Amino acid sequence: MIQALVAARGFDVRSAGTGARGLEEAYVWSPDVILLDIHLPGAYDGFEVCAKLRETDATKATPVIILSATSGDDIKERAIACGANAFYDKPFSPLALLKEIEGFAKIHACAQR
């Protein structure tokens, strides 16, 4: 649903089924914004993916928005600690998420120029 919603706003959207694949995509593609779930199959969860993105020159400034079905202050604090720019626990407002994505995308695109 999120992918369709973001694509409908004119963004080029790519998805990855695992954290490792997401890292590969991010390093090659250099997106303006990364949406990241905490619960990912495979070797890396969302926290680990976010931390690895922050350790790499190519992605350290790319805005990361973490989405999670798990809520709580400890989860949000952990997301921010690993480098996330924003955190949304489900259910969330799709319009609020779109607004956040658009804002981060503009800022990141301007910074890349």
Secondary structure, DSSP 8 states (H G I E B T S, - for coil): -HHHHHHHTT------SSHHHHHHHHHHH--S-EEEES--SSS--HHHHHHHHHHSTTTTTS-EEEEES--SHHHHHHHHHTT-SEEEESS--HHHHHHHHHHHHHHHHHHH-
